[in-house]
Amino acid sequence: MALTEPNAQPNGGPAKGLQVGDDATQRQMRGDEKAAALLLALGPDFGRPILEELDEVEIRTLSRAMVRLGPITQQMLDELLAEFIMGVSSTGTMAGNSDTTERLLLSFLPQDRVEQIMEEIRGPAGRNIWEKLSNVQEDILASYLKNEYPQTIAVVLTKISPDHASRVLAVLPEELALDVVQRMLSIDPVQKEILEKIESTLRTEFMSTLSHTQRRDSHEQMADIFNAFDRQTEARFMTALEDQSRDSAERIKALMFTFDDLTRLESAAIQTLLQNFDKKEMALALKGASDAAREFFFANMSTRAAGMMRDDMETMGAVRLKDVDEAQSRLVNTAKDLAARGEIVINKGKADEEMIL
């Protein structure tokens, strides 16, 4: 199904299932919204037996409706189901949002399943659809968008990060790309309803399909496994792999993100990392680091903080290599978590991307 053309004219009154009365806050809810409102009104104790009878597709549909529901007035609840008037009248109004939806799902579903459902709705670490699109490979996104209206493509590209938008434009057919550029230069504010329709379509028809069909390269998966090894195990397996397939070994090395790669982060990213990592753990991680790596971290600390860190390392005495490896691994994982939340940018600095002064 194609996305809605943002500039298309309506062809027949208000959208089906949505009616606005004299009071702008009153509206006729769609079927999924009615079910979502009813379940929220029933709460976990009474809603759980109903939800247990639904399959996963129905649960996901209801979860999305709950998140989008917004304010529900007492009058709307009264009209929804008269026999529940006494049960909900004391609450006045209620609102459907991520927190209430997640609490209800947790009342009858395992934590990991709830996290999977909520991640699909709001994206990893709460990211919205536009942040998620900024992490989709440009040729994959361009391949999807090239079948859409140029105006729709323009809207999407104005909502994602500029650097990613530039890469998507570069791989779109030239004539289409030029048309999109012209539309982006003169784009008008997009109506909220149209934008929500685009977001919903991208989420259900593109991101959802992508998450189920896109398979990770086996070398990427193996790089993650190697990242989790202690350095001795990593060296042992890597040496053996190099004897059998040097090409595979080199590809895995290129994909791995290690403690030494942290020294390629920008100063602002390192300072954010330092603020989000325990100081004692940092001292342990630096205890087994190279002199160059230590000085890099010290250079991104205040003189006083660097001095205290050196003192902590000296008073620590001898430490086990295994403990150092684990501390460095935790530091790397913290950096990855920060990058996933968009708080820092990780760039391993490929050879053709190195900068010279």
N, C-alpha and C positions, 0 to 999 in steps of 0.2 A: 504493500500500500504506500503510495507516494505521500510525502509530507504535504501539509496544507500550504498553498501559495500565500505568503503573507499579504500580498497586495490584492488578492482575489476578493471580489465583492460578494457579500452574502446573497444567497438565492432563495430566500423564502423564510424570513422571520427569524426568531430566536432558535438557538440550537435545540434539537430534540431532547426532551427530558429535563430542560432547564427553563423555568418560568419565574419571572420576577413580578411580584405583586405590588400593591400600594406601598408596603413597607419594603424598602430595598434589601432589608436583612432577611426577608422571607423568600424561600425558593422551593420549587418542587424538586425533590431529590430523585436521582436515578436509582435503579434497583440495587446496584452495589453500594451506593451511599446509604440507602435505607438499612441494608443489612449491617453495614459498618456502624451506623449510629445506634442501631438496636443492640449490637454486641457490646459497644462501649457503655451503653446505659445499663445493660445487664451486669457488666463487670466480670472479673475472672471466675467467681464461684458459679454463677449461672450461665455464663457464656462458654465456659470450658466444655460441657457436655455437647453443645452444638458444634463447636469447632472440631471436636474429636471425630465427628462424623463426616467432616469434609476432607477432600483430597488436597494434595499439596498445591495444585493449580488454583483451586478455589481459595485456599488460605492466602496465597500470594495476591490474588485479585482483591480480596477483602483487606489485606494489609495495605496495599497501595491506596485503596479507597479511604481507609482510616487516616493515613498520613496526609492525604489531600483534603480531608473533610472540612477542616476549619471550624468556625463557631457554629453551633447548633442551638437555636433559641428554644425556649420552653414551648412556644406555640408550634414550632415545627415538630417537636417531640410528641405533643398532644395529637397532632394530626397524623403522625406516623403510626401510632398504635394506641388507641384510646384506653385499652385496659391497663396500659403502663403509666397512666397519668399519675396515680398516687405514688408509684414507685420512683418516679423521677422528678416530681414537682419540687422536692426539697433541694434539689441540686441547681435549680434555676437554669443555667446554661452550662454547656460543656464544650470542650474542644478536642478534636482529633489531631494528634501530632505524633512525632516519632516516639516520644517517651511513653505515652499512653498505649500506643500500639505494641511497643516492645514489651511492656509490663504484662499486657494481656497474653501475648504469645508465650512468654516465659512461664505462664501459669499452667501450660499443658504440653509445651514442646521442649526438647532438650536445648541447652544453651547453644551448642554448635549449629543446630538447625535454625534457631532464631537469628543467630548472627549472619548466617548465609542469606536468609530472607531479607533482613534489614540491610545487608550490604548491597543486595541487588536493587533495593529501593532507593537508598541514599548514597551508595558508593562507599568505597573503602575510606575509613576514618572520617565519615560524614561528608565526603566530597560530593558536590552536585554533578549533574550530568556533563556540564561544560568542562569541569576539571578532569573528569574521566576521559572525555573526548581528547583532551590535550595529551593523554598518554597512549592514544591509539596510533599505531604506525601510520604515517602520512599516506602511503599508497593504498592501505586498506580503507581509510576514511575517504580518500579521494574517489576510490572505486565505487563506494556507496553513494557519495554525494553527486557524482556526475550524472546520475539518472534523475536528480531532483530539479525543481525550478531554480533558475539562477538567483532569484530573489531569496529563496529559502537558503541556498548555499551562502549567500552574502550574510544573512542573519547568523547562521551557524559560525562562520569565520570571524564575525565581529565579537562573538561570545567566548571563543577559545583564546589561548595565549597567542600573542602576535608572532612569536617565532615559529610556533606550530602551524599557524595559519599560512605563513609564508611558504612552508614546506609543502603544505597541501596544494596551494595555488600553483606551485612549481610543477606538480605532477598531473594537474588537471589538463584536459585538452586546451590548447592555447586559445582558441576562439572563445570557449566557455570561460576560461580564466579571465580573459580581458573583459568579458561581459560582467562577470562577478565583481571585478575590481571597480568598474564604473558604477555598479549598483551600491557597492560599499561606500563609495565617495559621496553618494547622494542619499544614503539610506535615512529613512524617517523612523521615529520611535515606533516600535512594534507593539500592537495591542496585547495586553496581558493574556487574553484568551488564546490568541494565535501563538504566542510564545509558549504557553503551557501545552498547546497541542503539539508543537514541534518537539518540546522536551519529552512529552509522553511517547511520541512515535519513535524518537531516537532511543529511548530507554527500552521500549518493548520490542521494537523491530530490529534494532541494530545492536545495542550493547548487550541485550539478553542473548541474542543469537551468537554474537561474537564470543561471549563468555563460555558458551556451551560447545562451540565448534572449533575455536582456536586452540591448537595444541602447541605446547611448548617444545622447542627444539631439545633433543635429548642431551646435547652438549650444555645447554643452559641448566637443565635439571642436574646434570652431573657437576657443573660448576658450583651450584648451591650445596651439593653434598660435600665437595672438596672444601668449601668454605667452612663447613662444620667440623672438619677434621682438626685434630691438634697438629702442630707443625711436623712432628715426626711421622705420623701416619700419612699426612699429606705428601711429604717428601718420598716416603716409601712407595705409595701408590703411583705418584707422578713419575718416578724413575722407572717403575715397571711398565707404565703406560707408554712412556717415551720409547722404550725398547720395542714395543709391539706396534705402536702407531704414533709417530711423532706429530703428524698432522692433527690428530684428535687431541693430543696433549697440549699442543699450542693453542688450539681453539678453546679448550677449557681454561687455560691460563689467561687468555684474553678476556674471557667472560667472568672470571672470578673477581670479586671485590674483597680485597684483603686489608689488613691493618695498614700496610705501607701505602695503599691507595688513598688513605685519609690525608696524606701529606699533599695531595693534589687538590684538596678542597680550598675554596676561597676563604679568606680570613674571616668574613662574616659567618660563614657556615661552621668553621671550626669553633668560633666563640659561642655560637648557638649550641653546638655539640657539648662544649665544656660546661655550659649552664645546665644541661640536661643529663649530666653523668656524675655519679658519686665521686668525690675527690679522692677517697681512699682507693677506690677501684681504678681511678685514673693513674694514681701513683704506681699501683701494681702493674697496670698495662705498660706504662713507660719504663718500668724497671727492666723489662726484657727487650726494649726497643733499641734500634740502632741510634748512634749518636746524632745522626742527621734527623731522624724522626723526633727524638727528644727535643732538639733545638727548635724544630719547627713548631712543636706544641708550646714550648716555653716562650717563643717569639709572639705567640698569640695570647699570652697571659700578661697581666700587669707584672711589674718587677717584683712587687711584694708577693703576688700569688705564685710566680715562678720560683721564688726563693723558698716559700713554704713547701711547694711541691718537691723541690730538691731535698729539703730537710726530711720530709716524710719518706722519700725513697731511701735516704741514707740510714734512717733509724729503723727501717723495715728489715734490714739485714738480709740474709740469704732467703730466697723464696724458691718454691718448686716451679719448674718450667711449665708443668701442667696448669698451675694456678695463673701464671702469666698468660698462657694461651687462652684460658677461659676468660680472663679479664679483657684481653684484646678482642676476643670474639664478641663479648657483650658490648664493647664499645662500637664495633662495626655494626652490630644489629641495631644499636641505638641510632646510628647514623642512617641506616636503611629506613627505620621507622620514621625518623624526622623527614626524610626525603619523600616517603609515601604520604605524609601529611602535608607536603608542600612547603615545609618550613626551611628546608635547605635543598640545594641542587647538587647531585652527585655527578661528576664528570671525570671519568677515568683518564681522560686526556690521550686520545688516540694520536698516533704519530702525525696524521695529516691535519690534526686540530691543534697541535702545539703552537704556542705563540712566542714570537721573538721580539725583542726590544731594539 
